[in-house]
Amino acid sequence: MIGLSAAYIPAGLAFGAIAVGSAVDRDNPKRWNNAAFWGLFSASFLAGDYLGDLVNGVLVLAMVVTGGLGGVGLSRPATTSEAAREILARRLGERLFVPVLLIPATALAGTLIFAHARFGGVPLVDPMQVTVISLAAGAILALAAAVALTRASPRVAVDEARRLMDQVGWAAILPQLLAALGAVFALAGVGHAVGEIMGVVLPQGSRLAVVAAFCLGMAAFTMIMGNAFAAFPVLTAGLGAPLIVGRFGGDPAIMGAIGMLAGYCGTLMTPMAAHNIVPTALLRLPPGAVIRAQTPTALFVLAANIVLMDALVFRHWR
């Protein structure tokens, strides 16, 4: 059975190639810092399953020290000139979007196909990781398609990836760190503590108050953790399962779907989310510019999610 480690291998190889490219880049004064940072990141993907929790923790701390003290220097590898890119863009036209669209198309198709694929009575792909593995396959297909379409050397892909990742810098590891933070919160019983506090504060018998607290809590904890997936187990343990589902008989599927949407509203309003940091770094925008532009929409959608959940989650589903 193909497991999650199959998705880790191409990611680890990609970061390993970035580390090697950084080490041989004599024009970058911080090439050894970059090589160490991306090399450690690569090792966590390639060997993380075999190193154990302690060694993986040491790897993360080493990355923090490397990124915090020396920093990740910006590289400017020579690939293609701007004029050459404009000529290539005019020649290829809309075909340039083919590699990009291959990623979501493969992820969707793989999710639908691999979910039912079996070999000798055993699932071909881990049913819990079908989407992630399909996404990794889509990235590999997209890379192959881009190389074939542009007729560029695979070295160009590595150099451009290195340039992009150096611009993003330490924020590249933020999603993993924040996801781990969510697991720590869940194991520490933060969700149950939140549930006990809300049980005292919220009006007894008010379904709307519980729904509003759940959605607002999802947004708030997502702003803290930068990731709705990390916030969901905390709020579900504290409010969702015992109150919305247990006390009021709400539909857990609707609660989960709309609750995650409420959490995504929080990702639009926090500097902890990598997708708010990356555009600011790449486009050299003023700090917080992306968040300020997104906040009005996020608040409107969050309010709509509260109304939708209150209207839908308590419909009889059993």
N, C-alpha and C positions, 0 to 999 in steps of 0.2 A: 504494500500500500504506500502510495506517495504521500509523505507527510509535509509538515511545515518546513522542515529542514531543506527540502528541495527549493523553496523560495529563498532561503537564506544564502544558498550557494552562489547564484548569480549576483546577488547584492554584495556579498563578500568579495567576489572576484572583481566587481566594478570598483569598489573602494580600494582594493589592493592595487589595481591598475593606476588609480589616482595617486596612491601613496608612492608607487614606483616612479610615476611621471614627475611627482614633486621632488623626489630625491635627486633626479638627474637634471633638474632645471636649475642651472647655474645662475640664471638671471634673477632668481627669486632669493632675496637675502634671508628669508625665513623658510627655505626649502626643507631643512631638517625638522623644523617644528611641524610643517605641513605633513611631511612624510610620517612623522611619529603619530600625529593626530589621526590621519586617515588610515594608517597601518593598524593602529589599535582598534579603530572602528571596524576595519575589515576582519581582524582576528575575532572580534565579538560575534560576527555573523558566521564565520567559517568554523570556529571551534567552540562557540559558546555552549553548545549542547554537551560538550565533553569536559569542560573546564570546571563546572560546579559553580554554585552561587558565590562562594568566597572569591574565587579567581575572577569571575565576571565582575564582581564589585570592585576589585582592585583595578581591573581594566578601565572601568568607568571613572574611578578616581584619578587614574593616570591621564585619562583624556581631559578631565577637568583641570588638572594641574598644567598639562601641555597647552590647552586652550586659554587658561586664565593667566598664566605667567608669560609665555612666549607669544601667544596669539597665533592666528592663522593668517599668513601673509597672502596678499592678493597676487595671483599669477596671471600673466598675460601671454599664454603660448601663441606662437605664430601658426595659424591654421590657414584660413583663406582671407583675402582682402575684402574690404567692404564692396569694392567695385565688382569683384568676382561673385560675391553673394547676390548682388542686384541682378547681374546677368543670369545667374542660375535661377533666381526667383522668377524672372520673366519667362525663362524657358520652361520651367516646370509648372508654373501657374498654380491652379488649385490642387494639383497632385501632391504638393507639399504637405497637405493636410492628411494624406493617407497614413503615414506612420503614426501620427497623433491619434487618429480615429481607430487605428488597429488596437490600441490598448483597451479602451472601454468595450469595443466590440468583442475582443477575445475574452475579456473578463466576464461579460454577460453570457456569451456562448458557452464558455467553459463551466460557468456556474450551473447552467441548465443541463449540459451534457454530462459532466463528470459527476453530478449529484446522483445519477442513476447508473453510471458505468460500473460494471463489476467484472472481475476476472477470477474464475474458479470459485464463485460464490462470495468473494471478498471484495469490498469496494476498491476500485482502482485508485481513488483519491480519498484522503481523509475527509469524511463528510463535514467535519467542523472547520476545515480549512480550504474548502473548494474555491471560494472567491479569491482568497489571497494567492493561492497557487495559480489560478487562472490569470490573475493580474500580473504575476511574475512572468508567466508565459507570454502574455501580451506585450510586456516590455521587451522581451527578447525578440519577438517577431517584429516589433516596431523598429528596433535597432537594425535588424537585418534588412528590413524594407527601406530604411533611410539610407543605409550604405549602398544598396542596389540602385535606389532611385537617383541619388546624387552622384554615384560613382566615385565617392570619396573613400579614402583609406580609413580603416577602422581606427587608426591612430588619431584621426581628426575627432572622432567621437570621444575618445579618451581625453584628448586635450580640451575639448569644449566642456566635457563633464567636469574636468578639473578646474577650469576657469569658473564655471557656475558654482561648484561646491565651495571653492575658496571665497567667492563673494558671499555666499550664505554663511559660511564659517561655522561656529559652534552651534548655531541654531539648528543645524541639520540633525543633531541628536536629541533635540527638545521633545519630539513626539514620544520617543522611547522612554525618556526619563519621566515624563509626565504620566505616561501609562503605568509605569512602575509605581509612581506616587499614588495613583488610584488604587492599585492593589494593596499598598501599604495601609491606606486609609480604610479599605474594606476589612483587612485582617485585624486592624487595631480597634474595630468596632465603632468607628465614627458614625456609620449609618444608624446603628442602634441608639447612640447618644443623641443624634439629631431627632430620631423618632420620639424618644422620651421627652425631649424639650418641646417639640411640636405638639405632642399629646397634651401637654399642660397649657400651651399658649393658644392653640387653635380652639375655636368655638366647638363645643360638643354637638355632633349631629350635622355639621355644616359640610356638605360634600364639596361645595364650591371653594370653601376655605382650604380644604385639603388639596384639591386640584391646583389651586393657585399657589399654595406653598410648594407643592411638588414641582410645578413648572418653573417657578421663580428660583427654587433651590437648584434645579438642574442647570439653569442659566448661571447662577452665582457660583456653584461648585465648578462648573466648566470654566468660568473665568479664572478661578483659582488654579485649576489643574491644566487648563489649556486644551482639554480633550473631553468631549462628551462621553466617550466610551469609559473613561476613568471615573467620571462623575456618576454614571448610571447605576453601578452596583451600590454606591453609597446611599443615594436617594431611594433606590428601590428597597433596600433593606430597612431604611428608616421610615419611609412614608408610603411608597408604592405598594409593596406586598402586604404589610400589616393593616393599612388603612384603606387605600383605594380598592384593593382587591379583597382583602380579608374582611374588613368591617362593612364596606358599602357594596361589595359584590361587583366591582368593576371588571371590565374585560382586560386581562393582562396584555393581550396583543395590541389593543388600541392604546393602552397606557404606555407600553414600550415604544410604539411608533411615534406618537405625538410627544412623549417625554424626550425622546432623542432629538426631535425637531426643536424643542424648547432649549435643549442643551446647545444645539448648533447656534442658536441665537447668541448664547454666551460667547462662543468662539469668535463671533464677529466683533466683540467688544473688549477683547483682552490682549495685552501684549505678550501673554504666555503662549499664544497660538502661533505656530511657526508660519502659517500662511498669512499672518499679519506682519511678521517680521521680514519675510523674504522679499515681497514687493518693495518694501521701504528700502531694503539694502540694495536691491538690483536697480531700482529706478532713482535711488538717492533722494527720496522724498523726506520732508521734515518728519521728525519723530511723532508718531501718533496720527499721521495724516490719513492712513488707511482706516484706522479705527473710527476717527471722527466722521469719515464719509459713510461708514457702514452702520453706525449706531442708530440713527433714526429708523432705518429699515428693520434692524434687529428688534427694537422695542415694539414696533408695529406688529411684526410677525409673532413675537412672544405673546403679546396680548391676544392675538388671533388664536394661538395655540391653546391658551387657557380656555377661551370660549369653546373651541372645538372639542377639547377633551371633556369639558363639563357636559357638552351636548351629546357626545358619542360614547364615552367610556362606560356609562351606567346603563346602557341598553341591555336587555336580557340576552345573555350569550350562552347560557348553559342549556 
